[in-house]
Amino acid sequence: MNTLRAAWLVTLKDLQLELRTKEILTSTGLFAVLVVTLSSLAFYTDPLSAPDIAPGVLWISILFCGILLIGRSWALERENDAVFALLLSPIPRASIYIGKTLSALILLFMVELLLVPLCLIFFQIEPSGVMLPLLALVFLGSVGFVSTASLFSAVGIRTRARDLMLSVVVFPLVAPALLASAVATRELFGGASMAEIQNWMRILGAFDLLFVSFGVWISRHLLAET
């Protein structure tokens, strides 16, 4: 079977399961709302200080929501040894990684559609002029983060300390992308134009290309040993 078609079938399987249970979106969405709300109450902000605080709150929220979402997505495969059904199916091993990554991205984007407007509202950021560049930054930052986290979730699916391993390994690896995302978001909130943050977007695009390509290549071997 074609790799991309098989990956899309894996994605559809995950999305259909989530539509029935709504387990991941409910827990992750509530967590996102809680983090942003508590942060807005904990840090006293005014229109001058808000652009400096909001980027950190936004990307920390995305980071932890993503870890929660991806960990739960792979945990569902571990329950009742469902992962072996995927491994025994006549599809390329890379399709499993691509499909799980794509489904996690779609679910995370749905959470971010709630998270981003909340962050703008609570931190008094004027959305006009920043929304489209901000969504582009969120997209690029999320792709690199999810592709990396999905790869190591697949590696640790059979380990007892999988959640600890996921956090310890993934956070340092995605730190450059998250720092670039946070700095670019801070500059955007400070009044920078799309052209002025393009260098940061190029860095994020290069990071995404590197880790997606590496994940597709190495998953063929890692999933064969799962």
DOGUMI-768258 format. One record per residue: residue number from 1; x, y, z of N, C-alpha, C, CB in turn. Coordinates in steps of 0.1 Angstrom, whole numbers, padded with zeros to 4 digits. Glycine has a CB too. Layout:
DOGUMI-768258
{atom NUM,{X,Y,Z},{X,Y,Z},{X,Y,Z},{X,Y,Z}},
...
END
This chain:
DOGUMI-768258
{atom 1,{0008,-0012,0000},{0000,0000,0000},{0009,0012,0000},{-0010,0000,0012}},
{atom 2,{0004,0023,-0007},{0012,0035,-0008},{0014,0041,0006},{0004,0045,-0016}},
{atom 3,{0026,0046,0009},{0029,0051,0023},{0020,0062,0027},{0043,0056,0023}},
{atom 4,{0017,0072,0019},{0009,0084,0023},{-0006,0079,0024},{0010,0095,0012}},
{atom 5,{-0011,0070,0016},{-0024,0066,0018},{-0026,0058,0031},{-0029,0057,0005}},
{atom 6,{-0016,0050,0034},{-0017,0042,0046},{-0016,0051,0058},{-0005,0032,0047}},
{atom 7,{-0008,0062,0057},{-0007,0072,0068},{-0020,0079,0070},{0005,0082,0065}},
{atom 8,{-0027,0082,0059},{-0040,0089,0060},{-0050,0080,0067},{-0045,0093,0046}},
{atom 9,{-0049,0067,0064},{-0058,0057,0071},{-0056,0057,0086},{-0057,0043,0065}},
{atom 10,{-0043,0057,0090},{-0040,0057,0104},{-0045,0070,0110},{-0024,0056,0106}},
{atom 11,{-0043,0081,0103},{-0048,0094,0108},{-0064,0094,0110},{-0045,0106,0099}},
{atom 12,{-0071,0089,0100},{-0085,0088,0101},{-0090,0079,0113},{-0091,0083,0088}},
{atom 13,{-0082,0068,0115},{-0085,0059,0126},{-0085,0067,0139},{-0076,0047,0126}},
{atom 14,{-0074,0075,0141},{-0072,0083,0153},{-0083,0093,0155},{-0059,0089,0154}},
{atom 15,{-0086,0100,0144},{-0096,0111,0145},{-0110,0105,0147},{-0096,0119,0132}},
{atom 16,{-0113,0094,0141},{-0126,0088,0143},{-0128,0083,0158},{-0129,0076,0134}},
{atom 17,{-0117,0078,0163},{-0117,0074,0177},{-0119,0086,0186},{-0104,0066,0181}},
{atom 18,{-0113,0097,0183},{-0114,0109,0192},{-0128,0115,0190},{-0103,0119,0188}},
{atom 19,{-0134,0114,0178},{-0147,0119,0177},{-0157,0112,0185},{-0151,0119,0162}},
{atom 20,{-0155,0099,0187},{-0164,0091,0195},{-0162,0093,0210},{-0162,0076,0192}},
{atom 21,{-0150,0094,0214},{-0147,0095,0229},{-0145,0110,0233},{-0135,0087,0232}},
{atom 22,{-0139,0118,0225},{-0136,0132,0228},{-0127,0133,0241},{-0149,0140,0231}},
{atom 23,{-0120,0123,0244},{-0112,0122,0256},{-0100,0131,0255},{-0107,0108,0258}},
{atom 24,{-0093,0131,0244},{-0080,0139,0243},{-0083,0154,0242},{-0072,0135,0231}},
{atom 25,{-0093,0158,0234},{-0096,0172,0232},{-0102,0178,0245},{-0106,0173,0220}},
{atom 26,{-0110,0170,0252},{-0116,0175,0264},{-0105,0178,0275},{-0126,0166,0270}},
{atom 27,{-0097,0168,0277},{-0087,0170,0288},{-0076,0180,0284},{-0080,0156,0291}},
{atom 28,{-0072,0180,0271},{-0062,0190,0267},{-0067,0204,0266},{-0056,0185,0254}},
{atom 29,{-0080,0205,0261},{-0086,0218,0261},{-0088,0225,0274},{-0099,0217,0253}},
{atom 30,{-0093,0217,0284},{-0094,0222,0297},{-0081,0226,0304},{-0101,0211,0306}},
{atom 31,{-0071,0218,0301},{-0058,0221,0306},{-0052,0234,0300},{-0048,0209,0303}},
{atom 32,{-0055,0236,0287},{-0050,0248,0281},{-0057,0260,0287},{-0053,0248,0266}},
{atom 33,{-0070,0259,0289},{-0078,0271,0295},{-0073,0274,0309},{-0093,0267,0295}},
{atom 34,{-0070,0263,0316},{-0066,0265,0330},{-0052,0272,0331},{-0065,0251,0337}},
{atom 35,{-0043,0267,0322},{-0029,0273,0322},{-0030,0288,0319},{-0020,0266,0312}},
{atom 36,{-0037,0291,0308},{-0038,0305,0304},{-0045,0314,0314},{-0045,0307,0290}},
{atom 37,{-0056,0309,0320},{-0063,0316,0330},{-0055,0319,0342},{-0076,0309,0334}},
{atom 38,{-0048,0308,0348},{-0040,0310,0359},{-0028,0319,0357},{-0035,0296,0364}},
{atom 39,{-0022,0318,0345},{-0011,0327,0342},{-0015,0342,0341},{-0005,0323,0328}},
{atom 40,{-0027,0344,0335},{-0032,0358,0334},{-0035,0364,0348},{-0044,0359,0325}},
{atom 41,{-0039,0355,0357},{-0042,0360,0371},{-0029,0361,0379},{-0052,0350,0378}},
{atom 42,{-0020,0352,0377},{-0007,0352,0385},{0002,0364,0381},{0000,0339,0383}},
{atom 43,{0002,0368,0368},{0011,0379,0364},{0002,0391,0361},{0019,0375,0351}},
{atom 44,{0004,0401,0369},{-0003,0414,0367},{0003,0420,0354},{-0002,0423,0379}},
{atom 45,{-0006,0423,0345},{-0002,0428,0332},{-0009,0441,0329},{-0003,0418,0321}},
{atom 46,{-0002,0449,0322},{-0008,0461,0316},{-0004,0461,0301},{-0004,0474,0323}},
{atom 47,{-0010,0470,0293},{-0006,0470,0279},{0009,0471,0276},{-0013,0481,0272}},
{atom 48,{0017,0476,0285},{0031,0477,0282},{0038,0464,0285},{0037,0488,0291}},
{atom 49,{0035,0457,0296},{0042,0445,0300},{0036,0432,0293},{0041,0443,0315}},
{atom 50,{0023,0432,0289},{0017,0421,0283},{0024,0414,0272},{0003,0424,0279}},
{atom 51,{0029,0422,0262},{0037,0416,0251},{0049,0409,0255},{0040,0427,0241}},
{atom 52,{0055,0412,0266},{0067,0404,0271},{0063,0391,0278},{0075,0413,0280}},
{atom 53,{0051,0391,0284},{0047,0379,0292},{0039,0369,0283},{0039,0383,0304}},
{atom 54,{0031,0374,0274},{0022,0365,0267},{0029,0355,0258},{0013,0374,0258}},
{atom 55,{0040,0358,0251},{0046,0347,0243},{0051,0335,0252},{0058,0353,0236}},
{atom 56,{0056,0338,0264},{0061,0326,0272},{0049,0318,0276},{0068,0331,0284}},
{atom 57,{0038,0324,0280},{0026,0317,0285},{0020,0309,0273},{0016,0327,0290}},
{atom 58,{0020,0315,0261},{0014,0308,0250},{0022,0296,0246},{0014,0318,0238}},
{atom 59,{0035,0297,0245},{0043,0285,0241},{0045,0275,0252},{0057,0290,0236}},
{atom 60,{0045,0279,0264},{0046,0269,0275},{0033,0261,0275},{0048,0276,0289}},
{atom 61,{0021,0268,0273},{0008,0261,0272},{0008,0251,0260},{-0003,0271,0270}},
{atom 62,{0013,0256,0249},{0014,0247,0237},{0022,0235,0240},{0019,0254,0225}},
{atom 63,{0034,0237,0246},{0043,0226,0249},{0037,0216,0258},{0056,0232,0256}},
{atom 64,{0031,0220,0269},{0026,0210,0278},{0013,0203,0273},{0023,0216,0292}},
{atom 65,{0005,0211,0266},{-0007,0205,0259},{-0003,0195,0249},{-0016,0216,0252}},
{atom 66,{0008,0198,0241},{0012,0188,0231},{0018,0176,0238},{0023,0195,0223}},
{atom 67,{0025,0177,0248},{0030,0165,0255},{0019,0156,0260},{0040,0169,0267}},
{atom 68,{0009,0163,0266},{-0002,0156,0272},{-0010,0149,0260},{-0012,0165,0279}},
{atom 69,{-0012,0156,0250},{-0020,0150,0238},{-0013,0139,0232},{-0023,0161,0228}},
{atom 70,{0000,0141,0229},{0007,0130,0222},{0009,0118,0231},{0021,0135,0217}},
{atom 71,{0012,0120,0243},{0014,0109,0252},{0001,0100,0253},{0018,0113,0266}},
{atom 72,{-0010,0107,0254},{-0023,0100,0255},{-0026,0093,0241},{-0034,0109,0258}},
{atom 73,{-0023,0099,0230},{-0025,0093,0217},{-0018,0080,0216},{-0021,0103,0206}},
{atom 74,{-0005,0079,0220},{0002,0067,0219},{-0002,0057,0230},{0017,0070,0219}},
{atom 75,{-0006,0062,0241},{-0011,0053,0252},{-0023,0045,0247},{-0014,0062,0265}},
{atom 76,{-0032,0051,0239},{-0043,0044,0234},{-0039,0032,0225},{-0052,0053,0226}},
{atom 77,{-0027,0033,0219},{-0022,0022,0211},{-0016,0011,0220},{-0011,0027,0201}},
{atom 78,{-0012,0015,0231},{-0006,0005,0241},{-0016,-0003,0248},{0003,0013,0251}},
{atom 79,{-0028,0003,0250},{-0039,-0004,0257},{-0044,-0016,0248},{-0050,0005,0260}},
{atom 80,{-0045,-0027,0255},{-0049,-0040,0248},{-0040,-0044,0237},{-0063,-0038,0243}},
{atom 81,{-0027,-0038,0237},{-0017,-0042,0227},{-0022,-0039,0213},{-0013,-0056,0228}},
{atom 82,{-0029,-0027,0212},{-0034,-0024,0199},{-0023,-0020,0189},{-0043,-0012,0200}},
{atom 83,{-0011,-0016,0195},{0000,-0013,0186},{0005,-0025,0178},{0012,-0008,0194}},
{atom 84,{0003,-0037,0183},{0007,-0049,0175},{-0002,-0051,0163},{0006,-0061,0184}},
{atom 85,{-0015,-0046,0164},{-0023,-0047,0152},{-0018,-0038,0141},{-0038,-0043,0156}},
{atom 86,{-0013,-0026,0145},{-0007,-0017,0135},{0005,-0023,0129},{-0004,-0004,0141}},
{atom 87,{0013,-0029,0137},{0026,-0035,0132},{0024,-0047,0124},{0035,-0039,0144}},
{atom 88,{0013,-0054,0126},{0010,-0066,0118},{0002,-0063,0105},{0002,-0076,0126}},
{atom 89,{-0003,-0050,0104},{-0010,-0047,0092},{-0001,-0045,0081},{-0018,-0034,0095}},
{atom 90,{-0005,-0047,0068},{0003,-0046,0057},{0006,-0032,0052},{-0003,-0054,0045}},
{atom 91,{0011,-0024,0061},{0014,-0010,0057},{0029,-0007,0061},{0004,0000,0064}},
{atom 92,{0035,0003,0054},{0049,0006,0057},{0050,0011,0072},{0054,0017,0048}},
{atom 93,{0061,0008,0078},{0063,0013,0092},{0063,0028,0093},{0076,0008,0098}},
{atom 94,{0068,0035,0083},{0068,0049,0083},{0054,0055,0083},{0076,0055,0071}},
{atom 95,{0044,0048,0077},{0031,0053,0076},{0025,0054,0090},{0022,0043,0068}},
{atom 96,{0029,0045,0099},{0024,0046,0113},{0028,0059,0120},{0028,0034,0122}},
{atom 97,{0041,0062,0118},{0047,0074,0124},{0040,0087,0117},{0062,0075,0122}},
{atom 98,{0039,0087,0104},{0033,0098,0097},{0019,0100,0101},{0035,0097,0082}},
{atom 99,{0011,0089,0101},{-0003,0090,0105},{-0005,0095,0119},{-0009,0077,0103}},
{atom 100,{0003,0089,0129},{0001,0094,0143},{0005,0108,0144},{0009,0085,0152}},
{atom 101,{0016,0112,0137},{0020,0126,0138},{0010,0136,0132},{0033,0128,0131}},
{atom 102,{0004,0132,0121},{-0006,0140,0114},{-0019,0142,0123},{-0010,0135,0101}},
{atom 103,{-0023,0131,0129},{-0035,0131,0137},{-0032,0140,0150},{-0040,0117,0141}},
{atom 104,{-0021,0138,0156},{-0017,0147,0167},{-0016,0161,0164},{-0004,0142,0173}},
{atom 105,{-0011,0164,0152},{-0011,0178,0147},{-0025,0184,0146},{-0003,0179,0134}},
{atom 106,{-0034,0177,0140},{-0047,0181,0138},{-0054,0184,0151},{-0056,0171,0129}},
{atom 107,{-0052,0175,0160},{-0059,0177,0174},{-0052,0188,0181},{-0057,0164,0182}},
{atom 108,{-0039,0190,0180},{-0033,0201,0187},{-0037,0214,0180},{-0017,0200,0186}},
{atom 109,{-0039,0215,0167},{-0043,0227,0161},{-0057,0231,0166},{-0044,0225,0145}},
{atom 110,{-0066,0221,0168},{-0079,0224,0173},{-0078,0230,0187},{-0088,0211,0173}},
{atom 111,{-0069,0225,0195},{-0067,0231,0209},{-0062,0245,0207},{-0058,0222,0217}},
{atom 112,{-0053,0247,0198},{-0046,0260,0196},{-0056,0270,0191},{-0035,0259,0187}},
{atom 113,{-0067,0266,0184},{-0077,0275,0179},{-0085,0281,0191},{-0087,0268,0170}},
{atom 114,{-0085,0274,0203},{-0090,0279,0215},{-0080,0287,0223},{-0096,0268,0223}},
{atom 115,{-0068,0281,0223},{-0057,0287,0231},{-0052,0301,0227},{-0045,0277,0232}},
{atom 116,{-0050,0302,0214},{-0045,0315,0209},{-0054,0327,0211},{-0042,0314,0194}},
{atom 117,{-0067,0326,0208},{-0076,0337,0211},{-0077,0340,0226},{-0090,0335,0206}},
{atom 118,{-0077,0330,0234},{-0077,0332,0249},{-0065,0340,0253},{-0078,0319,0256}},
{atom 119,{-0054,0336,0248},{-0041,0343,0252},{-0042,0358,0248},{-0029,0336,0246}},
{atom 120,{-0047,0360,0236},{-0047,0374,0231},{-0057,0382,0240},{-0052,0374,0216}},
{atom 121,{-0068,0376,0244},{-0078,0383,0252},{-0073,0386,0266},{-0091,0375,0252}},
{atom 122,{-0068,0375,0272},{-0064,0377,0286},{-0052,0386,0288},{-0060,0363,0292}},
{atom 123,{-0043,0387,0278},{-0031,0395,0279},{-0032,0408,0271},{-0019,0387,0274}},
{atom 124,{-0045,0411,0267},{-0048,0424,0261},{-0039,0427,0248},{-0046,0435,0271}},
{atom 125,{-0038,0417,0240},{-0031,0419,0227},{-0041,0422,0216},{-0022,0406,0224}},
{atom 126,{-0038,0432,0209},{-0047,0436,0198},{-0045,0426,0187},{-0045,0450,0193}},
{atom 127,{-0056,0418,0182},{-0054,0408,0172},{-0052,0413,0158},{-0066,0399,0172}},
{atom 128,{-0057,0425,0155},{-0055,0430,0142},{-0040,0432,0138},{-0063,0443,0140}},
{atom 129,{-0036,0426,0127},{-0022,0427,0123},{-0013,0417,0128},{-0017,0440,0127}},
{atom 130,{-0017,0409,0138},{-0008,0399,0144},{-0014,0385,0142},{-0006,0401,0158}},
{atom 131,{-0027,0383,0139},{-0033,0370,0139},{-0027,0361,0128},{-0048,0372,0137}},
{atom 132,{-0026,0365,0116},{-0021,0357,0105},{-0006,0353,0108},{-0023,0363,0092}},
{atom 133,{0003,0363,0110},{0016,0359,0113},{0017,0350,0126},{0025,0371,0116}},
{atom 134,{0009,0352,0136},{0009,0344,0148},{0005,0330,0145},{0000,0350,0158}},
{atom 135,{-0005,0328,0136},{-0010,0314,0133},{0001,0307,0125},{-0023,0315,0125}},
{atom 136,{0008,0315,0116},{0019,0309,0109},{0030,0304,0118},{0025,0319,0099}},
{atom 137,{0034,0312,0128},{0044,0308,0138},{0039,0296,0146},{0047,0320,0147}},
{atom 138,{0027,0296,0150},{0021,0285,0158},{0022,0272,0149},{0007,0288,0162}},
{atom 139,{0018,0273,0137},{0019,0262,0128},{0033,0256,0127},{0013,0265,0114}},
{atom 140,{0042,0265,0124},{0056,0260,0122},{0062,0255,0135},{0065,0272,0117}},
{atom 141,{0059,0261,0146},{0064,0256,0159},{0058,0243,0162},{0062,0266,0169}},
{atom 142,{0045,0241,0160},{0038,0229,0163},{0043,0217,0155},{0023,0231,0162}},
{atom 143,{0046,0219,0142},{0050,0208,0133},{0063,0202,0138},{0052,0213,0119}},
{atom 144,{0073,0210,0141},{0086,0205,0146},{0085,0198,0160},{0096,0216,0147}},
{atom 145,{0077,0204,0168},{0075,0198,0182},{0068,0185,0181},{0068,0208,0191}},
{atom 146,{0057,0185,0174},{0049,0172,0173},{0056,0161,0166},{0035,0175,0166}},
{atom 147,{0063,0164,0155},{0071,0154,0148},{0082,0148,0157},{0077,0160,0136}},
{atom 148,{0088,0156,0165},{0098,0151,0175},{0092,0143,0186},{0107,0162,0180}},
{atom 149,{0082,0148,0192},{0075,0141,0203},{0069,0128,0199},{0065,0150,0210}},
{atom 150,{0063,0128,0187},{0057,0115,0182},{0067,0105,0180},{0049,0118,0169}},
{atom 151,{0079,0108,0175},{0089,0099,0173},{0094,0092,0186},{0102,0105,0166}},
{atom 152,{0096,0100,0196},{0101,0094,0209},{0089,0088,0217},{0107,0105,0217}},
{atom 153,{0077,0092,0214},{0066,0084,0220},{0065,0070,0214},{0052,0092,0217}},
{atom 154,{0068,0069,0201},{0068,0056,0195},{0079,0047,0200},{0069,0057,0180}},
{atom 155,{0090,0053,0203},{0102,0046,0208},{0099,0041,0222},{0114,0055,0208}},
{atom 156,{0092,0049,0230},{0090,0046,0244},{0077,0040,0247},{0092,0057,0253}},
{atom 157,{0070,0035,0237},{0056,0030,0240},{0056,0018,0249},{0049,0027,0226}},
{atom 158,{0066,0010,0249},{0066,-0002,0257},{0074,-0001,0270},{0072,-0013,0249}},
{atom 159,{0079,0011,0273},{0087,0013,0285},{0078,0018,0296},{0098,0023,0283}},
{atom 160,{0082,0015,0308},{0074,0019,0320},{0075,0034,0323},{0078,0012,0332}},
{atom 161,{0087,0040,0321},{0089,0054,0323},{0088,0062,0311},{0104,0056,0329}},
{atom 162,{0078,0059,0303},{0076,0065,0289},{0073,0080,0291},{0065,0058,0282}},
{atom 163,{0065,0084,0301},{0062,0098,0302},{0074,0106,0306},{0050,0100,0312}},
{atom 164,{0082,0101,0316},{0094,0107,0320},{0104,0108,0308},{0100,0100,0332}},
{atom 165,{0105,0097,0301},{0115,0097,0290},{0111,0107,0279},{0116,0083,0284}},
{atom 166,{0098,0108,0277},{0093,0117,0266},{0096,0132,0270},{0078,0116,0265}},
{atom 167,{0094,0135,0283},{0097,0149,0287},{0112,0152,0287},{0091,0152,0301}},
{atom 168,{0120,0142,0292},{0134,0145,0294},{0141,0145,0280},{0141,0133,0302}},
{atom 169,{0137,0137,0271},{0144,0137,0258},{0139,0148,0249},{0142,0123,0251}},
{atom 170,{0126,0150,0248},{0120,0159,0238},{0122,0173,0242},{0105,0157,0237}},
{atom 171,{0121,0177,0254},{0123,0192,0258},{0136,0197,0253},{0121,0193,0273}},
{atom 172,{0148,0191,0256},{0160,0197,0251},{0161,0197,0236},{0172,0189,0256}},
{atom 173,{0156,0187,0229},{0156,0186,0214},{0148,0198,0208},{0152,0173,0209}},
{atom 174,{0137,0201,0213},{0128,0211,0207},{0131,0225,0213},{0114,0207,0209}},
{atom 175,{0140,0226,0222},{0143,0239,0228},{0146,0250,0218},{0154,0238,0238}},
{atom 176,{0155,0247,0208},{0158,0257,0198},{0146,0262,0190},{0168,0252,0188}},
{atom 177,{0137,0253,0187},{0125,0257,0179},{0116,0265,0188},{0117,0245,0174}},
{atom 178,{0114,0261,0201},{0105,0268,0210},{0111,0282,0213},{0104,0260,0223}},
{atom 179,{0124,0283,0215},{0130,0296,0217},{0128,0305,0205},{0145,0295,0221}},
{atom 180,{0130,0300,0193},{0128,0308,0181},{0113,0312,0180},{0132,0300,0169}},
{atom 181,{0104,0303,0184},{0090,0307,0183},{0086,0317,0193},{0081,0294,0186}},
{atom 182,{0092,0316,0205},{0088,0326,0216},{0094,0339,0213},{0094,0321,0229}},
{atom 183,{0106,0340,0208},{0113,0353,0204},{0105,0359,0193},{0127,0351,0201}},
{atom 184,{0102,0351,0183},{0094,0357,0171},{0081,0362,0176},{0093,0346,0160}},
{atom 185,{0074,0355,0185},{0061,0359,0190},{0062,0372,0198},{0055,0348,0198}},
{atom 186,{0073,0373,0206},{0075,0385,0214},{0077,0397,0204},{0087,0383,0223}},
{atom 187,{0085,0395,0194},{0087,0406,0184},{0074,0410,0177},{0098,0402,0174}},
{atom 188,{0066,0400,0174},{0054,0402,0167},{0044,0410,0176},{0047,0389,0163}},
{atom 189,{0043,0406,0189},{0035,0414,0198},{0040,0428,0201},{0034,0406,0211}},
{atom 190,{0053,0429,0199},{0059,0442,0201},{0058,0452,0189},{0074,0441,0204}},
{atom 191,{0052,0447,0178},{0049,0456,0167},{0057,0453,0155},{0052,0470,0171}},
{atom 192,{0065,0441,0155},{0072,0438,0143},{0063,0433,0132},{0082,0426,0146}},
{atom 193,{0067,0435,0119},{0059,0431,0108},{0063,0417,0104},{0061,0441,0096}},
{atom 194,{0055,0412,0094},{0058,0398,0089},{0072,0397,0084},{0047,0394,0079}},
{atom 195,{0076,0407,0076},{0089,0407,0070},{0100,0406,0081},{0091,0419,0061}},
{atom 196,{0098,0413,0092},{0108,0414,0103},{0110,0401,0110},{0105,0425,0112}},
{atom 197,{0100,0392,0110},{0102,0379,0117},{0104,0367,0107},{0089,0376,0125}},
{atom 198,{0107,0370,0094},{0108,0360,0085},{0121,0351,0087},{0109,0366,0071}},
{atom 199,{0131,0357,0093},{0143,0349,0096},{0140,0338,0106},{0154,0358,0101}},
{atom 200,{0132,0342,0116},{0128,0332,0126},{0119,0321,0120},{0120,0339,0138}},
{atom 201,{0111,0325,0111},{0102,0315,0104},{0111,0306,0095},{0092,0322,0096}},
{atom 202,{0121,0311,0090},{0130,0302,0082},{0137,0292,0091},{0141,0311,0074}},
{atom 203,{0141,0297,0103},{0147,0287,0112},{0137,0276,0116},{0152,0295,0125}},
{atom 204,{0125,0280,0119},{0115,0270,0122},{0112,0261,0111},{0102,0277,0127}},
{atom 205,{0112,0266,0099},{0109,0258,0087},{0121,0248,0085},{0108,0266,0074}},
{atom 206,{0133,0252,0087},{0145,0243,0086},{0144,0232,0097},{0158,0251,0087}},
{atom 207,{0140,0236,0109},{0139,0226,0120},{0128,0216,0117},{0135,0234,0133}},
{atom 208,{0117,0221,0112},{0106,0212,0108},{0110,0202,0097},{0094,0220,0103}},
{atom 209,{0117,0207,0087},{0121,0198,0076},{0131,0188,0081},{0128,0206,0065}},
{atom 210,{0140,0192,0090},{0150,0183,0095},{0144,0171,0103},{0160,0190,0103}},
{atom 211,{0135,0175,0113},{0130,0165,0122},{0119,0156,0115},{0125,0171,0134}},
{atom 212,{0111,0162,0106},{0101,0154,0099},{0108,0144,0090},{0092,0163,0091}},
{atom 213,{0119,0148,0083},{0126,0139,0074},{0133,0128,0083},{0136,0146,0066}},
{atom 214,{0139,0132,0094},{0146,0122,0102},{0136,0113,0108},{0154,0129,0113}},
{atom 215,{0124,0118,0113},{0114,0109,0119},{0109,0099,0109},{0103,0117,0124}},
{atom 216,{0106,0103,0096},{0102,0093,0086},{0112,0083,0083},{0098,0101,0073}},
{atom 217,{0125,0087,0083},{0135,0077,0080},{0138,0068,0091},{0148,0085,0076}},
{atom 218,{0139,0073,0103},{0143,0064,0114},{0131,0056,0119},{0149,0072,0126}},
{atom 219,{0119,0060,0117},{0108,0053,0122},{0106,0039,0116},{0095,0061,0120}},
{atom 220,{0111,0038,0103},{0111,0025,0097},{0119,0014,0104},{0117,0026,0083}},
{atom 221,{0129,0019,0111},{0138,0009,0119},{0133,0008,0133},{0152,0014,0118}},
{atom 222,{0129,0019,0139},{0126,0019,0153},{0113,0012,0155},{0124,0033,0159}},
{atom 223,{0103,0014,0147},{0090,0007,0149},{0091,-0008,0146},{0079,0014,0140}},
{atom 224,{0100,-0011,0138},{0102,-0026,0135},{0107,-0033,0148},{0112,-0028,0124}},
{atom 225,{0113,-0025,0157},{0118,-0031,0170},{0109,-0029,0181},{0131,-0026,0173}},
{atom 226,{0097,-0022,0179},{0088,-0019,0190},{0081,-0032,0196},{0077,-0009,0186}},
END
